[in-house]
């Protein structure tokens, strides 16, 4: 597949980012998602899982690249259900080396967390994927595209004390073959990183975007010397860029690709080392098809 030339920074997302950003601003007041209520029995629990009406607010952190902070994206009950389903599948995390395919994965000292695939058929995970699909709207994902094509396999990740994930991209350098769909290729057009749980004593473990510069007023510095703003949901890293604090129930959403389908290098990010306690999160990766 022939890729076109990377666009300039000023026009990278073009009308796409502007539309999505304005759309998010308009609905940054309290949002009610019109989701159907699902009643399905959770494995081994004997109790029904109810997908409740989603209720969250959004804050546009950056329009270029597009980064949106989502408050209360997942409820405590939903988070617990997802963790219960995914925890038995946690294993040492793998990485795809630069230039490799999504199927070529290996252990690396740059990623020391635990991770595991989440079954999309689980009622709790279906609930959150539907919420993510509603959030995306028709701009990034065609309305007729089914959920099995729209999302890659969601992933549960857990970071204990001392664990981290160094700087990396979520997008692939070249589109990947779509499993079970001959002739179709995909890349991760965007990412949701959803904070499901944190221990009360959590220290560190922020999600760091070193290339993200935000022209916003700052409040006083915190104890680590990082200047804070946004109600301390995110902070300015002393080495540059922005740290997003792990807050239970919230999520960070960002667009990975330029309008021409190539990866945006400004979306490089890292899971900073956990100094104390633990955090559990979920990766959701919407796909662009080629």
C-alpha positions, 0 to 999 in steps of 0.5 A: 500500500502506497502511503502519501506524504505526511501533512504539515503540523498546522493542517494535520487533522484538518477539518476532521479535528475541528469538527470533532473538537467542536462537537465535543465542546458542544456536548461537554455538559452532562451527557446521557447516552441512550444505551439499551439496558442489557441484563446478562448473567456474569460468569460465576456470579449468578447475578445480572449485569445491567448496562446503565445509561452512561453519564459523563462530561468531556474537556477538550485538552488539545485540538491539534492533536485532538486530545479529550479528557472524559470524566466519569466514563465508566462506573465503579460497578462496570469497572469491577465487572471488567476487572473480574472478567480480565484479571484471570487472563493477565500475563507479562505485557508484550510489545511490537518492535518498531516496523513489525506487524501486530502479530510479532510481539516480544517481552521487553524491559521497556514494558513491565506491566501485566496485560490481557485480552478482554472478550468483546462478548462479555456484557460489561465490555459490550457496554463500554464498547457501545459507549465508546462507539457513541462517543466517536459518532459518525466522523471517525467511524462510518455509521454502518461499520459493525463493532467487530470491525470498529474495535480491535480486541480491548485490553486490560492492563495492570501496573504494580509498584515499579512497573512502567511502559516507556514512550511508544505509539499506539498506531502502526507504521504501516496498516495491518491485515485485518484478521478474517477479512481478506483484502482489508487493512486497518490502523488504530485511528484513535485510542481510549485509555480508561482508568478502571481502578487505583489503590488509595496510596497510588503515587506515580503511574501518570500517562505522559505525552511528552510532545503535547503542549497545552497553552493553558494557565497554571496553578501552583506547583505540586510536591513533585515540582510539576505545575498543575491545571485542569483541577489537577487531572493533568500536570505539566511534566518537568521534562516537557509535555503533559502528565494525565493523572490516573483517576478512577472512572475517567479516560483519555481519548486521542486521535492517532492518525493524520487525515491521510492515514499516517501516524501522528508522532505527537501522540507518543506517550508513556505509562510512567513508573508506579512509585507506590500502589497500583493502577488498572486500566483498559485500552480501547482502539478504534480502527480505520479501515483501508 
